[in-house]
């Protein structure tokens, strides 16, 4: 897992935790992750988002304002725990 | 800030630029965020997320072989200009570089660019034959025969590789060794016969070598399946059956 998420592993985990409350656009996602982790920049946030999308753990959707948001996929139910343990759910 | 976004690769920008800019508008970046964005752009280049897995290092081999082959070919002909008395020794580099070229060429690349490769080889072969004809008709004839074999072989290889299986891949390997022998040796012997006045040949032969260097660079960066790897986009059995 470390090789697949690299330095983005921790941020990815916080994203998955934040999205358990429902779809978020990236601004809210950044606020939530900063609330959980404290020091996340936009480059790191998008590095983690891109990896989570590739791993099919999150997917884009649209919120009420027609803006792109992200939500957990069905495969991602156990993802935060698995990521925290250094692996991804298969 | 939009200038910093340009540091990201095009596929990334197509996918995320709009929302990324909206984010930065709503949360104005600090100096730390700007540095983080630059770092993110570097990561996006080094680890593009468009593919399921990072490119295996073995997929760099064909490109590196092609690059070495192109450089070897070019050096041989540049050296030919400056040390014409060593032409016979330099000629040995030609079959070796051609062997590498054919070994390196991934079948899917060959299938996609077979026509261009065949034309380039044909032009190079024709020049060698024309240059040799006044000095050694037998070598010129051998050159023609070699190139006919090569062109037919290229078309065959492209056809095989389009739906290649394990046995076909080994066939490809065998042909990739035989073809350079068929082409390379007439060319190599021909080089020793060419007079130093015929430097016009370099106008054709050097770009051919440089083109291989460029093809090698592109393949090495992009990655491509080797002869012993599974194809990058294997044909599904049901599709094949259909």
Interface residues (C-beta under 8 A of the other chain):
Chain A: X6 X25 X26 X27 X30 X31 X41 X42 X43 X44 X46 X47 X49 X50 X51 X53 X54 X67 X68
Chain B: X12 X15 X16 X18 X19 X20 X22 X23 X24 X26 X27 X29 X32 X33 X35 X36 X37 X38 X39 X40 X41 X43 X44 X47 X49 X50 X52
